[in-house]
Amino acid sequence: MKCPFCGSLDSQVKDSRLAEDGACIRRRRECPECGSRFTTFERVQLRELIVIKKNGEKVRFDRDKLERSLLLAVRKRPVSQERVEKIVTSIQRRLESSGETEIPSRVIGEYAMEALAKLDNVAYVRFASVYKDFCEVSDFEEFVAQIDEMAKNKAQKEEE
């Protein structure tokens, strides 16, 4: 593994542990050249996923990009980074098991919104504001009204 600090092509594994409920291996590494330590994660990849963006451009699926966008949505909310990692893993597995190699970005956004709706309403609105490209205050008002209506319906069903 290449050292991110000095670029040396060699590193030594100092510790390996299961992470993310066994879906990943976390390795602590040390560079023999500069002595720096860093962490790598090893995950199973079932297939190479290509994301088709709104403009038609095709790019490789970037797990880290999805994680960053979810972390931004849950920023300063009572949601742990581990929970976000589980959501990202779940979305990635769902995409890989779909049988498709080319996935529209819209699908990934919908899966993320679905997960955030169950997790935290504020994070859900934050993510939706970017994903749905809200431009006016009225866009937020309409969306929040929809969330309130869904919450009322859910509460009524639970009472029955």
C-alpha positions, 0 to 999 in steps of 0.5 A, spaced: 500 500 500 502 506 497 504 511 503 499 517 503 505 521 506 511 520 502 509 516 497 513 509 498 510 503 495 511 499 501 507 499 508 507 494 514 500 492 517 500 493 524 493 491 526 487 488 522 480 488 525 473 487 523 469 493 522 462 495 520 459 489 522 464 484 519 463 488 512 469 491 512 477 490 514 480 496 518 488 495 517 493 500 521 499 501 517 506 504 518 510 506 512 518 503 514 520 509 510 517 515 514 514 512 520 507 515 518 501 511 520 495 511 516 488 506 516 486 503 510 479 499 509 478 493 505 471 491 502 468 486 498 466 489 491 461 485 487 461 489 481 464 495 478 458 500 478 458 506 473 453 512 475 449 516 470 449 523 472 443 528 470 447 531 464 449 524 461 456 523 464 458 517 466 463 516 472 465 510 477 461 510 483 464 513 489 462 511 496 466 516 499 462 522 495 456 518 498 458 518 505 461 525 505 454 528 502 450 524 508 455 526 513 454 533 511 446 532 511 447 529 518 452 535 521 450 537 528 445 532 528 445 526 533 447 521 528 453 517 529 458 516 523 458 509 524 450 509 522 452 513 516 457 508 514 452 503 515 447 507 510 452 507 505 454 500 505 447 498 505 446 503 499 452 500 495 450 493 497 443 494 494 446 497 488 450 492 487 445 486 488 440 490 483 444 486 477 445 493 473 452 496 472 450 503 470 445 506 475 442 513 474 444 518 480 437 519 481 436 512 484 442 513 489 439 520 491 432 516 492 436 511 496 439 516 500 433 520 501 429 514 503 434 512 509 435 519 511 427 520 512 427 514 517 433 516 520 432 524 522 427 529 519 432 535 519 438 531 515 432 529 510 430 536 509 438 538 508 439 533 503 433 534 499 434 541 499 440 540 495 438 533 491 431 536 489 435 543 488 430 548 492 431 555 489 425 558 493 423 558 500 416 556 498 420 549 495 422 548 503 415 550 505 412 545 501 417 539 502 416 540 510 409 540 509 409 533 506 414 531 511 409 533 516 403 530 513 407 523 512 408 524 520 401 525 522 399 519 517 404 514 521 402 517 528 395 515 526 396 508 523 400 507 530 394 509 534 390 504 530 
